[in-house]
């Protein structure tokens, strides 16, 4: 993601429901680091013909909502709020399944594009390099000069030329559900390795307390699991070594603390040999000159890295606190590929902050809801027709479904102030070139699997974007939901075009509460 799009600490944005960029975050010396909302999406088209059994037409039954000119977000005056805007809505729905207004969007001077020159949503941009991300629930707290960056473990340990840009913190991420392992030995009160010396561990351990203390050196032999019910502690100049051909998985249900000059899996820079699952609600604490290469998963508790502690690897969890010259070095892995092809998109150009004449979160919340006094609604269906190439198309030029209805045209040739919403389902087919392309006038958003896939916000004509479903984090053969949202907010020229080789199924429209339509 380009720094101009993301939530860079130096003047960027933080996008998350109920959260804001805190002063603590602004104090951290982190350059180009982004914070975005989780979206289970990432997104190339092909005109492969669909199976002969595919239907000839697809109906998208939806709802039109009509607004009066007096609504502050509609009938925008000349010169006010025109242009393509991105990032004006969050990347996930609200609890009722409609888009949410973001704290700030930005003007799109030039669209981001894929290798085939199709417009793509800026947050889906990939430059061929690995993408380092940190899935979290809440905003990170970053103070007192931490070091936040990335590396590629497939190229060796962190450092030298293997240091990349700061990761993207994906807020509001869905957390995994963890369960404790089965088949471990009987519970013992403690497993303690203490004092200046060396030991080897060759068996699984299930204990209340696990401790490595006072200059002890412990080597892991084999692929082992430790389950600690109450306490896991490594303290005072200790080393835990996991040689090539071995691995360690640690499950903790109580406290986890590393402190005072600890090296944990630091000898050859492979974070995949050590995985730490926090099953409980107690924070994981890394501090006082501690270094470890690891993957940490902590859905119910935050990670705290303090006092020159460093984590090299990956983290998924409730949140992150970095303080006192801490280091968070996220493994971005190798370049992201799509069906064997590395994704190399074309960078767009972002202008300044731009609200696109959306007055407030309250006024935006009326666009796709039935709100008495604010709008009137009625059902409307658009039909996609399958062409000879197997592509379903719906070309609505012009698109005025509410002419002379609902609030009426209000002295205009057409009823220009309305929104449209339609929902559908689809089956994902991996590496089959599935795509959806949308174009038209004014605001157009597409959500797939509850994440934003097309972002054509703002009052502007003649724009298109495409989503390549192979970029999404979807499972081959599984069924997912989708939703199309459209708004026409100024003057003549309303249009909406849909093109896809995806067989949209089970289309249903949102309920229409208004009784006042013909």
N, C-alpha and C positions, 0 to 999 in steps of 0.2 A: 504494500500500500504506500503511495507516495506521501511524503511528510506533509504536503500541502493539504491532503485530504484527512489524515488521521488526527488523533488527539494529541498532537505534539505538546510537550510541556511548555515549549516556548511559543505561546500564542495559538496553540491548536485547540481541539475541542474534546470534551468528554461527553459521551452519549450513553446515558443509562437512565432508566426510569427511577425517579426519586433520588438521583444522585447528582452531585456537582463536583467540579474541580475544586478541591480544597486548597487552602493556603499551604498545607503541608506538602501537597504534591508539587506546587509551584516552586518550592524551595529546592527540590532535588535537581542536581545537575545532570539531567537526562535529556539527550538531544534526539529529537525525531521519534520519540516513543509515543505509541498510539494507544488509545483506549476506545474500544467500540463495543457495540452490543452484539451478543451472540446471534449468529445466524447460521443455521445448518447449511450454509451454501458457500460455494466457491465459484465459474461458468464460462462449441464450434458447431456450426450447423452442417447438416447434410441433407440432400434432397432425396434420400433413399425412399423408394416407394414403400408404402405400408402394405401389409398383407391384403390379399384380395377380399378377405372377409370383413375388412374394415367398412364402417358405415359411410355412406356418401355425404351425409351432413351431420353436423354436431350442433346442438342448440345450447347456448349459454343463457339460461334463464336468470335474470337478475332484477335489480330494483333501481329505478330512477328516482332521485330526490331533487325536487325543485326548490329554488331559493328566490326571494325577492331581490331586486336591485339594491335595496337598502341594506342587505347583509354586508358587513364590513369586508368580507373576503371575496365578494363577487362584484361584478360590474366595475372592475378596476379602471380608474381614470387613465387617459392617455399619459404615457411617461411614467406611470407609477408601477413599479414591481414587475416589469417585463423581463423575460429571459429564462434560460434553463437554469434550474437550481438543483443541486444534489445535496444529500445529507440533511434535508429539511425534515425528514421523518426518521424515526428510529428503525432499527433493523429487525425488530420483532413486534408482533401485535400487542395490544393491551389485553386485559383479561376477557374482554368481550369480543375479541377477534377482529378489531379494526386498527388501522394505522395510528401511531402516536406521533405527535409533533416533537421534534428534537429541539434542544436549546438554541441551535443555530445551524443554518445551512451555508452553502457557499455557491457563488456563481460559477457555472461551467463555461469557460471561455472556448475551450476545444474539448470535444468528447474523448474519453478513454476508449480504446478500440482493441479488438483482438487481432490476431495475425491475418485474418481474412478481411480486416478493415470494418467489421461490424461494430457499432457502438455498444459499449458495455457499461454497466454501473461502475462508478469509480472504486467502490469498496471491494470489487471483485478483481481489481487489477493485479496481475502477477508478472514479474519481470524475468522469469526464468531461474531465479535463485530460490533457495529454500526459504520458507516463511516461518519465522519464529513467533509462536503465539503462547499466551498464558491464559487459559480459561479460568475465570474467577467468577464469583457471584457478586461481590462488592468491590468498590473502588479501592485501589491500592493506596497505602500511606507511605510516602517517600520523603524522608527528611535527612538533613545532615550529610550531604554529599555521597550518596550511594553510587555504585557503578552498575548500570543496567545496560546489558548488551547481549549479543548472541554469538554463537559459533556453530561449526558443523562437525559433529563428532565423527562422521565418516571420513573426515580429512585429518583426524588426529585430535590431540588435546587442545584445549583453549589456549590462546596466546599467540604472539607474533602476528603472522599474516592471517591466522584463523580467528579473527575477531570481527564481528559484523555489527549491523545497526541494532538499536534497541528493539525488543519484541513488541508485538501488539497485545495489550491486555484486553481480552474479550469478556466484557462484563455481562452480567445476567446469563452466564453460561449454565446449561443444564449439567448437574453433577451426577457422576456415576453412583450407583447403589452398591456398597461394599458389603461383603459377608466374610466372616472369619473362615480360615481353611479347616478342612476336616482331615482326619487321619494322622494327627500329630501325636507325639508321645504323651504320657500322662503328665498332668500339671505338677510342677515342682515349685517350692517357694522361691528359689532364686538361682540364677546362673551368673556368678561373679568371677571376673578375671582381674586380679589386682596385683599391683607391684611391678617392679622393674624386671621384665622377663618376656617370654614368648610362649604362645599356645596355638594349637590348631583346633578348629571346630569342624567335625565331620558328620554330625548328626543334627536333625531337626531339634528345636527346643521349644517347649511350652512352659512358661514360667510366669510368676507374678512380677519378679524384678529381674531385669537383665542389666548388668553393669560391667563396663570396661574402664578400669581406673588406674591412675598413677603410673604412667609410662609403660603400660603393658602393650604388647604387640600380638594381635589375634589374626590368624590366617584362616580363611574359609576354604574348605576342601569339598568340592562337589556342589550340587545345586540344592541349597538348603533354605529352610523356612524357620523364622523365629516368630512366635506369638507371645507378646508381653501383655499381661493382663493389667498391670498397674504402673510400671515404671520401666523406661528404657533410657539409660544414662551412659554417656561416654565423657570422661572428664580427665583433664590434666595430662597432656603430652602423650596421648595414646594413638595407636595406628590400627586400623582395621583394613586388612589386605584381602582383595578378591582377585586371585590370579586368573589368567586366561584359561577357559574351560570350566570355570566355577561361576556361581551366581548366588546372591542372597536376596530373599524377600522377607521383609520385616512387616509384621502386623502389630499395631499398637492400639490399646484400648484406654490407656491412661496417659501419663506424661511422656514426652520425648525431648530430651535435652542433650545437646552437644556443646561443650564449652572448654576453653583453656587449651589452645594449641592442639587441636585434633586433626588427624588426617584419616578420612574415611573413603576408601576406594579411590585414592588420589594417585596411585602409582603409575597408571598408563592412560588415564583420561577416557574411560569408557563408562558413561552413565547407565548403560543398559544392564550392567552386571548387578546393580543395586536398585531395588524397588522398595519404597516405603509406603505402606497403606495406613492411614490414620483412621481407625474405625470410630474414634470417640470425638469429644467436643473440646479437648484440651489443645491449645496451640502447640505446634511444633516449633522448638526454639533452637536456632543455630547462632552461636555467638562466640566472642572472645577468640579470634584467630582460628576459627574452624574452617576447614575446607572439605567438601565432599562432592563426588560425582555421583548423581543419583536421579531417579525419577520419583517424585513425591506426589501422592494423591491424597487429599485431605478434604472431603466434601463438607464436613461439619465444623471445621476449625481452621483458623488462619495459620499461615506460615510467618514466623518472625525471624528475620536475619539481622543480627545486631553486632556491633563492635568488631568490625573487620571480618565477620563471617562471610563465607562464599559458598553458594550453591552453583554447580555446573551441571546442567541437565535440563529437566523439565519439571513443571509444577502445574497441577490442576487442583483447585481448592476454593475454600470459602473466601479467602482474601490473602493479601500480602502486606506485611509491614517491614520496611527497610529503613535502617537507622544506623548512624555512626559509621560511615564508610563501609557499609555492607556491600556485598556483590551478588547480583543475580545475573547469571550468564546462561541464557536459554539456548538449547540445542535446536537449531532450525532444520537440521538434516540436509539432505541433498535437494536438488531442484525439484519442484513439484511437477508431476507429469499428469497427463490426461490420456488414458488409453495408450500409453507408451510414448506419447509426444510431450516434450517439455513445453509448458505454457510460457510464451513470450509475448506479452501484450504491448500495445503502443501507448505510451504515457500521454495523458491529456494535460490540459492547462486549467488550473483553478484560479478564479478571481477571488475577490474578497467576500466577506460574510454577506449573506443575501437571504432575506426572509420571504421574497416572492409575494409580498402583499398578503401574507397570512398574519392576521392581527394578533392572535393569542392562542394558547392551547385550548381555551374554552370555545373560541369560535371554530377552530379546526375540528374539535370533537363533534360538531354538528354535521360535518360533511357526509358521514356514512352511518348516521343513526337517524331514526325517526324522532324528531324533536318537535313537539307541539309548539306552534308559534314561529318556529324557525324554518321549517320545510314541510312540504307535502310529498308523498311518494306514491309510486305506482309500479306494477311489474312491467318488465320489458325484456324481450329475448332477442339476442343477436345470433345469427346462424352462420356457421362456418361450412363452406362447401369444399369438398375434396376435388383437387384438380388432377390432371393426367400424370403429374409428377408425384402424386401421393401427398401433397401438401394441402392442409385445411386452411382456407382463407375466408376472412370476413372483412370486406372493404366498405366502410361506412363513411362515404364522402358525398354529401354532408351527413352529419350525425346530430339530428335534432329530434330525439324521441318524445319531447314534451311540448312540441309546438302546439299552441292554442289549448293547452291543458294545464291542470293544476293551477299555479298562479298566473298562467297565461304569458303572453309575449311582452307585456308591459310596454306597448307602443313601439316595439321593435319588429323587424320582419320575422324574427325567430325567437323562441324561448331560449335565451343564451346562458342562463345561470342555473346549472344543474350538475349533479354527480351521478355516476353509474357504478354499480357494484355487482359482480357475478362470481360465484364459487363453483369449483369443479374438483374432480379427482382424476388421478392418472396413475398408470403403472410405469415405473422406471425400468428401462431396458439399457443396461450398461453397454457403452462402446458401440451404440447403434446410431450415433449422430443426432439424438433427439434435441430439439430446440423449440423455443417459443420466441417470436419476434412481435413487438408492439410498436405502434407509431401513431401520431396524430397531433392534436392540439392540446395545450395546457397540461394539467397534471395527470400523469399516468404512472401507476405503481403496480407491480406484480409481485405477489408473495407465493413462494413454493415451499412446502414443508415448513410453513410458519415463519420463513425468513425472507427478507427483501431480496428479490432477484433482478428487478428492473426498476430504475430510479430516474424517472423523467419528470421531476417536479418543476413547477413554475409555469408562467404564462408565456408560451412560445409555440410556434407552429412548425410542422415539418420535421420533427425529430423522430428518431427510431433507436431502439436498443434491442439487443438479443441476449437471451440466456441460453447457454449450452448446458444441458442437464448433466453431462458427464463431469462438469466442475462441481456439482453439488455433492454433499456428503450423504449420498443415498445408497440404498442397498438394491442390487439387481433383483427384479421381480417383485419388489414390494410396492404397495399402493400408498400414495401420498395425496394430500390435499393441496389445492391452489386457490388463489383469490385475485381477481382483477379489480382495481379501483381507478376510476377516471373522474376528472372534474373539468368542466368548461366554465370559465369565469370571466370571459371578456369578449364582447363583440361577435362578429360573424366568423365563419370558417371552422366551425366545430367538425372534427373528424376523428375517427378511431379505426385503426386497422390491426387485425390479428392474423398472424401466419404461424403455422406450426405443423410439424410432422408427428406430434404426440396425439394419440387418440384419447381425447378428453372424455371421461365417462361419468355417469351418474350425476350430471349437472343438476344442481338445485339452486334456487335463488334464496336470498335472505327474506325473512318475513316482512310483509308490508303492513305497517300499522295504520297508515292514513286511510280514512274512509272516503276522503273527499277527492276522488278522481273519477273521470268518466269511463 
